Amino acid sequence: MAKMKADKRQRDQQRKAKLTESRKHLSSVRVVQRNLVFVVGLPPRLADPEILKRHEYFGKFGKIHKVVINQSTSYAGSQGPSASAYVTYIKSDDALRAIQAVNNFTIDNRSIKSSLGTTKYCSHFLKNQPCPKPDCMYLHEYGKLQEMFNIHT
């Protein structure tokens, strides 16, 4: 009986190792998220999730799940400092409406650019482990093949 349990444990470990190995290549893959809007060129005064959620900005296009300001892209271009944001909608149709309305829109003499956002696979998913973060925004299941691309190609 002990031998059977040890054999089963070894088979399970081998299966998990194969699964983890088969997911390794996904660390360089990005997946288009149809409910995620990536916005660049925002004036610094709008670089606040609560402001962007308001009805006069992105709230008018639908129910928003989350807004994240990307602090690392704040830079001073020809129009002065700007910021970018990720706006996650509950429904993908709302994200598409937001992109259509906001792309090339001008705020404070700045041209705003928007597109569908991309995300990557959660490092815990890649290791075949449960993710400890309840609000993790990375992927925990396989995305659609036609919506994936490799960042190294």
N, C-alpha and C positions, 0 to 999 in steps of 0.2 A: 504494500500500500504506500509506504514512504517513497519507494522508487517511482511509483506512478505519479505521485504529487511532485516529486523533484523533476521528472521528465516534463510534466505539464508546465511547471514554472519555467523551465528552460525554453520550452516551445513558445510560451507567452513572451518571454524576454526577447527571443529571436524575432518574433513577429513585430514587437514594438520597435526594435532596432531597425528592422527593414522599413517600417512605416516612417520612422524618423528620418532615415536615410533618403527615402523617396520624396520627402518634403523639403530637403535641404535646398534644392534649386529654387524653391519658391521665395527664398529670402531676397532675391533680386527682382522679384516680380511685383508689378503694381497692377491694381485692378480698378477700372473705372467704376465709380459709385454713382449710380443714376439719381440718387437723392442728395448728393453732395455738391454744393456750389463753391468753387474757388474764385475769390474776388481779389484783384490786385489794383493798386493805385488809390487806395482809400486815403482821404485826408486824415491826419492824426486825430482830429476832433471826433471822428467816427470810429476810432479804433477801440471800441468798447462793446462787448457782447450785448449788454442791455440796450444800448442805443440801436444796434443793428437789428435786434429783435422787434423793435417798435414797428407799428403799422405803417408809418411814413417811410420806412426803409424796407427791410426784407420780410417783415411780418405780414405785409399785405398780400403776399403770394401764397401763403398757406401756413400750416402749423409747423413751427420750428422745433426740432428736437434739441439742437445744440449749436452754439456759435463759439468758435475758437479763433482768437486773434493770433496770427503768426508773428511773434515779436522779432524773430530772426531776419525777417525781410524788410524791416523798417529801414529805409535808406533815403538819402537825400539825392534825388534825381534832379533833372532840370526844373521840375516844378516844386522842389523842396521835399521834405520828408514825406514818406507815404507808408502805408501798412497794407497787409493782406489779411484775408479772413477765410475760414471754412465755415459755411453755413449748411448744416445738415437738416433737411426737411423730413417729415414723416413720410410724405408721398413724393415719388419721383416726378410726377407731373408738375408739382409745385416748384420743384427745382428747375425744371425746364422753362417754366413761365418766368421765373426770376432771372434766369440767364438771358432770355430773349429781351426782357425789359431793361436790364441793367447793363448789358454789354455795350460798350461805347457811349454810355450815358456820361454826362458831364456834371460833376459836383465840385464846387469851389475852383472852377477853371481847370479841373483835372478830368482826364478821360479814364473812366473806370472800365476795366476788362474783367469779364467773368467767363467761366467755363465749367464743365463737369469736373469734379475733383477726383482724385485717385487716392487709394489707400494701399497699405501693404498687409501682409499676413502677420498676425500676432506671433511673437517669438515662442509663446507657450504652445500655440497650435502647431508650429513647426517642430516642436520637440514632443508632440503628442501628450501634452500635459494640460490639465485644466487651468484656465486663466484665473488668477486670483482677483483681478480688477473687475468689479461689477459694471463699471461704465467704460470699459475698454472700447475704443473706437476702431481698433484694428480687426481684421477678418479672422473668424474662428471656424470657417467652413470654406470649401472650395468655391471660387468665383466662376463665372461663365468664361469659357475658353476665349470666346470672341471679345471679351472685355479685358483681357489680360495683355500685358506687354512687359518685356524685360528691359530694365533700365540700363543694361550694359550693351544693348544692341542698337 
